[in-house]
Amino acid sequence: MISCQRFHSFLKDAGFCFFTGVPCSCFKSWIDYLSDHEDDLEHIIAANEGEALAVGTGYHLATKEIPVIYLQNDGLGNMFNPLTSLVDSNVYGIPAILLISWRGAPKLKDAPQHTRMGEITHDLLDLLEIPFYSYDGDNNALKSYIEKGVDIARKEGKPYAIILTKGDLKSYSRSTPSGKTRESKMSREEAIRTIVERLDESVLVVSTTGRASRELFEYRVEHGEDPGRDFLNIGAMGCASSIALGIAKHTDRNVVVLDGDGAALMRMEALATIGHYQPPNYYHFILDNQCHDSTGGQKTVSATVDFCMIARAVGYRYAIRIESKVKLKEILQQLLEIAAPALFSVRVKKGARKNLGRPTISPLEMKKRFLAHLSSKLK
C-alpha cells in the first residue's frame, strides 16, 4: 500500500504533469489528490477511455511530453481501437503511461461483471505488446518501474502500463470542495422509486451500470416484486440505452430506460441512433447528478451539457428537463401519452445511502427471469 502523496511524487519525479482518464473507485483517493493540486498539473476527466487516449495523444503531439491515462481494466475495451490503430508503434508510435485498476483480479472477490476482464487483463496487454508492471506492495519497485516505463514508452513509441488493485492506494481526504453544482432536493433513489412505482407491469425497464441498478433492485425486493422483470445492465457502462433500443424495436411493450449522466456521456452516439430510428415506445430518463457517483463522485461534464437540446437535434420527438419531484410526478401522469422517443433529463443530487446493497441474483438468473417476463401474457 502507498499513500496518494507518495504515489504522485513518483509520477511527478518522472516528469508527469498531464493526466486524463475515466474514474474507477480504485483510484478515487488519487483522483481526489489530483483535484486538490490542479494548480500544479493538468487534469481532464474524459467521457470514455478511448477518448482519454486520444486526448493524451494530442497532448503528446503538441508538447512532445508523455501523458498519463488512467482507467479501469474493463475500460480497455473502449480503448482497444485507438490502442491498435492510433498509438501503436506500427502507426504513430505514441508514448503513454497507462494506470490500470485491476478489477476482478484472481483471488480477489469482486462483482461478476469484472470476472472475465480480471482473468485476461495481463493476457490482453501481452497480446497488444504493451509491457506492464503489477504493483505488489514494494514502493521502491513501483518507483523504479515508473521510471523504466517512461524510458520504454519514449524509446519504443508505445504505452507502458502500471497495474494497481483496490486497496493499493491509501485513503485521502480532499482539502478543497469538489466544486459547485446545481442543487437538487431529490435523490437518484427517490427519482427511481417515483418513476417505477407509477409504471404498470407491462412496461419494461432497463437500468444503467452502478448504483441506479442497485437501487432499482432493492425497490423490487422491498415491494415483493420480481427484480427479474427489469434488465439491470450491471456492466458495459453506457450501453443501457442501446440495449433498450434493441428491445423497443422488437416488442410492442413500452420501454423505460434509467440512465445516468456519466453513462449517457460515455455513449453519446446512442442518442443519435435512437433519434434516427424513433421507436414510438421508448422513454429515456437521464438521472443527472453531474458526477460518477459509483466511483467516488468525480465530476462529469454534464453541467455544461443540455441533453434535451441534443435529443431534439438528433430526432427525439420530446425532451424536457425536470428539476423537482413535483414536476417528475406531473410528467409521469401523462408519460405514455407523450410522443416517443422521449427524453427526460432529471436533476438529482449526488450520493447514495450507505447501506445500499448489490443484486443478490446472478446475471444469468436475472436474464432468465427477464426473458420470462418479456414473453409473458399480462392482463
Buried (B, 14 or more C-beta within 10 A) or exposed (E): EBBBEEBBEBBEEBEBBBBBBBBBBBBBBBBBBBBBBEEEBEBBBBBBBBBBBBBBBEBBEEEEBBBBBBBBBBBBBBBBEBBEEBBBEEEBEBBBBBBBBBBBBEEEEBEBBBBEBBEBBBEBBEEBEBBBBBBEEEBEEBBEBBBBBBEBBBEBBBBBBBBBBBEBBBEBEEEEEBEEBEEBEBBBBBBBBBBBEBBEEEBBBBBBBBBBBBBBBBBBBEEEEBBBBBBBBBBBBBBBBBBBBEBBEEBEBBBBBBBBBBBBBBBBEBBBBBBEEEBEBBBBBBBBBBBBBBBBBBBBBBBEBEBBEBBBEBBBBBBBBBBEBEBBEEBBEEBBEBEBBBBBBBBBBBBBEEEEEEBEBEBEEBBEBBEEBBEEEEE
